[in-house]
Amino acid sequence: MSNILQTDILKGKNALVTGSTSGIGLGMARALASAGANVMINGLGEADEIEATRAAIEADFGGRALFHGANMLNGEEIRDMVATAEAELGSVDILINNAGIQYVSAIDEFPEDKWQAIIAINLVSNFHTIKAALPGMKARNWGRIINLASAHGLVASPYKSAYVAAKHGVLGLTKTVALEIAETPITCNAICPGYVRTPLVEGQIKDQAKVHKMSEEQVIRDVILAAQPNKRFVEIEELGQLAVFLCGPAANSINGASLPVEGGWTAR
């Protein structure tokens, strides 16, 4: 992953990024670290791989990087994660809610346990992290909350009822929090990516190619990116740079926004 951002715009700030041991979350954690922030990452994976990821952030950018394995289905563990970040780093100045899961099914066949898990991880966990981190931000009179929504927070697709419902809920939560803290130097915004080339999506490309008997290039253009007018994936680095911008002084008046990064998908 390239280190595009090399500034000290976030020097002295401490960030917590959920779902950040790989993919978009890791890209955002690295972007914040490259801009000078200390970070706490969170997520799933093998212990040795997570430790290597954590250590690489410190080695590459020179700040502190911690890991907390909170289960995002569990409010008590989430509260402990925020408290640990505050104790170990001194504060949680920046909170990025990125943890999420997906399941695809017609609604009349949708497993209830999958529905509950998607709502819990993609939406309810954001409530727990914000509730836990906001008092400290208020006490320090500064903070940035960024919720990773999706283009599916703005528009729907079939067979993704739980995910679409959760991401629409994330945008409602973002706007409400933004209004509640509007008179403080704290902001709350949402980023709404289209398809991003993550390891998870790479697996989907290979699976779809087998199912449809198509080349991977055809799958990318005609299946995966069918709704994305620019016909290219969003780059993780693009999202990381946007997160850093939202945490910087130029974004002081951006609050309650839902920022599409999806190649024109929702312009239709």
C-alpha positions in Angstrom: 0.0 0.0 0.0 1.5 3.3 -1.0 2.2 6.0 1.5 0.7 9.0 -0.3 0.2 11.2 2.7 3.3 12.4 4.5 2.3 15.5 6.5 2.0 16.3 10.2 -1.5 17.7 9.9 -2.7 15.3 12.7 0.4 15.4 14.9 -0.7 14.9 18.5 -4.1 13.5 17.6 -5.2 9.9 18.5 -7.5 7.9 16.3 -9.6 4.7 16.8 -10.5 2.9 13.6 -12.9 -0.1 13.8 -12.6 -3.0 11.4 -9.1 -1.9 10.5 -6.9 -5.0 10.3 -7.4 -5.1 6.5 -9.1 -3.4 3.6 -10.6 0.0 3.8 -10.1 0.3 7.6 -6.4 -0.5 7.5 -6.0 2.0 4.6 -7.6 4.7 6.7 -5.6 3.9 9.8 -2.4 4.1 7.8 -3.5 7.4 6.2 -4.1 8.9 9.6 -0.8 7.6 10.9 1.0 9.0 7.9 -0.5 12.4 8.7 0.9 12.2 12.2 -1.8 10.5 14.3 -1.4 7.7 16.8 -3.9 4.9 16.0 -5.7 2.0 17.6 -6.7 -0.6 15.1 -9.4 -3.3 15.6 -10.7 -6.3 13.7 -10.4 -9.9 12.9 -7.4 -12.0 11.8 -4.6 -14.3 13.0 -2.7 -12.9 16.0 0.7 -12.9 14.3 -0.7 -11.2 11.2 -2.4 -8.5 13.2 0.8 -7.9 15.2 2.8 -7.6 12.0 0.2 -5.1 10.7 0.3 -3.1 13.9 4.1 -3.1 14.0 4.3 -2.0 10.3 2.2 1.1 11.1 4.7 2.1 13.8 7.7 1.3 11.6 6.4 3.2 8.6 5.1 6.3 10.3 6.9 6.6 13.6 3.8 7.1 15.9 2.2 4.7 18.2 -0.1 1.9 17.0 -2.2 -0.3 19.3 -4.7 -3.1 18.7 -7.9 -4.0 20.5 -9.9 -7.1 19.6 -13.3 -5.8 20.6 -16.2 -7.9 19.1 -18.3 -5.3 17.4 -21.4 -7.3 18.3 -20.7 -6.6 22.0 -21.4 -3.2 23.5 -19.4 -3.9 26.6 -16.3 -4.8 24.6 -16.8 -1.7 22.4 -16.9 0.5 25.5 -13.8 -1.2 26.8 -12.0 -0.5 23.5 -12.7 3.2 23.7 -11.7 3.3 27.4 -8.5 1.5 26.6 -7.6 3.8 23.7 -8.2 6.8 26.0 -6.1 5.3 28.8 -3.2 4.1 26.6 -3.1 7.0 24.0 -4.5 9.7 26.2 -7.6 10.5 24.2 -9.7 9.5 21.3 -9.7 12.6 19.1 -10.7 10.8 15.9 -13.2 8.0 15.6 -13.7 6.1 12.3 -16.5 3.6 12.3 -15.6 1.2 9.5 -16.5 -2.3 10.8 -19.1 -4.0 8.6 -20.3 -7.3 7.2 -22.5 -8.2 4.2 -24.9 -11.0 3.3 -26.9 -11.3 0.1 -30.3 -12.9 0.0 -33.9 -12.3 -1.1 -35.7 -10.8 1.9 -38.2 -13.6 2.2 -35.3 -16.0 2.5 -33.0 -13.8 4.6 -31.7 -15.6 7.7 -32.8 -13.7 10.8 -29.5 -14.2 12.5 -27.7 -12.7 9.5 -30.1 -9.7 9.5 -29.5 -9.1 13.2 -25.7 -9.3 12.9 -25.5 -6.9 9.9 -27.7 -4.3 11.7 -25.6 -4.8 14.9 -22.2 -4.5 13.4 -22.9 -2.0 10.6 -25.1 0.3 12.6 -25.5 -0.4 16.3 -21.8 -0.6 16.9 -21.5 3.0 15.7 -23.9 4.1 18.4 -21.8 2.4 21.0 -18.5 3.9 19.8 -19.9 7.4 19.4 -21.6 7.3 22.8 -18.4 6.2 24.5 -16.0 8.6 22.7 -18.1 11.8 22.5 -17.8 12.8 26.2 -14.0 12.9 25.9 -14.2 14.9 22.7 -16.5 17.4 24.4 -14.2 17.7 27.4 -11.2 18.4 25.1 -13.4 20.7 22.8 -12.3 19.0 19.6 -13.2 15.8 17.7 -13.8 14.1 14.4 -16.3 11.3 13.8 -16.3 9.6 10.4 -18.8 6.9 9.7 -18.2 4.6 6.7 -21.5 4.2 5.0 -21.8 3.2 1.4 -23.3 4.1 -1.9 -26.0 1.8 -0.5 -26.6 4.4 2.2 -28.0 6.6 -0.6 -29.5 4.1 -3.0 -30.7 0.5 -2.8 -29.8 -2.7 -4.6 -31.9 -6.0 -4.6 -30.9 -8.8 -2.2 -29.1 -6.5 0.2 -32.0 -5.5 2.4 -30.1 -5.7 5.8 -27.0 -3.9 4.5 -29.0 -1.2 2.7 -31.2 -0.6 5.8 -28.1 -0.5 8.1 -26.2 2.0 5.8 -29.3 4.2 5.5 -29.4 4.2 9.3 -25.8 5.2 9.5 -26.6 8.3 7.5 -29.5 9.2 9.8 -27.3 8.6 12.8 -24.5 10.8 11.3 -26.9 13.7 10.6 -28.4 13.5 14.1 -25.0 13.5 15.9 -23.9 16.4 13.7 -26.8 18.5 14.8 -26.3 17.6 18.4 -22.6 18.8 18.4 -23.0 21.6 15.8 -22.0 24.3 18.2 -18.8 22.6 19.2 -15.5 22.1 17.4 -16.5 18.5 16.7 -17.8 17.2 13.4 -19.6 14.0 12.3 -19.6 13.0 8.7 -20.2 9.9 6.6 -18.2 8.6 3.6 -20.2 6.6 1.0 -17.9 4.5 -1.2 -18.8 2.6 -4.2 -17.0 -0.7 -4.9 -13.5 -0.7 -3.5 -10.9 -3.2 -4.6 -10.3 -5.0 -1.3 -9.3 -8.7 -0.7 -13.0 -9.5 -0.1 -14.0 -8.0 -3.5 -11.1 -9.8 -5.2 -12.6 -13.1 -4.0 -16.0 -12.1 -5.4 -14.5 -11.4 -8.8 -13.0 -14.8 -9.0 -16.3 -16.5 -7.8 -18.4 -14.5 -10.2 -16.1 -15.3 -13.1 -16.6 -19.1 -12.5 -20.4 -18.7 -12.0 -20.9 -16.6 -15.2 -18.2 -18.3 -17.2 -16.7 -14.9 -17.9 -13.2 -13.4 -17.7 -12.4 -11.5 -14.6 -12.1 -8.3 -16.7 -15.7 -8.9 -17.9 -16.9 -9.5 -14.4 -15.4 -6.3 -13.2 -16.9 -4.2 -15.9 -20.3 -5.9 -16.5 -21.1 -7.3 -13.0 -19.2 -5.7 -10.2 -19.0 -2.2 -11.6 -22.3 -2.3 -13.6 -23.7 0.6 -11.4 -20.5 2.6 -11.3 -20.4 4.9 -14.3 -16.6 5.5 -14.3 -16.1 1.7 -14.5 -13.2 1.6 -12.1 -12.8 0.7 -8.5 -12.5 3.3 -5.8 -8.9 3.2 -4.4 -8.4 2.7 -0.7 -5.9 5.5 -0.7 -8.6 7.9 -2.0 -10.7 7.1 1.0 -7.8 7.5 3.3 -7.0 10.9 1.9 -10.6 12.0 2.3 -10.6 10.9 5.9 -7.4 13.0 6.6 -9.0 16.0 4.9 -12.1 15.7 7.0 -10.0 15.6 10.2 -8.0 18.7 9.1 -8.8 22.4 9.6 -10.1 22.9 6.1 -13.1 20.7 7.0 -14.1 22.6 10.1 -17.4 23.6 8.6 -18.2 20.2 7.0 -20.7 18.6 9.4 -23.5 16.1 8.8 -22.4 15.5 5.2 -22.8 12.2 3.3 -19.9 12.3 0.9 -20.2 9.9 -2.2 -17.0 8.4 -3.5 -18.5 6.1 -6.2 -17.6 7.3 -9.7 -21.1 8.9 -10.3 -23.2 5.9 -9.2 -25.7 8.1 -7.3 -25.8 10.9 -9.9 -28.3 8.9 -11.9 
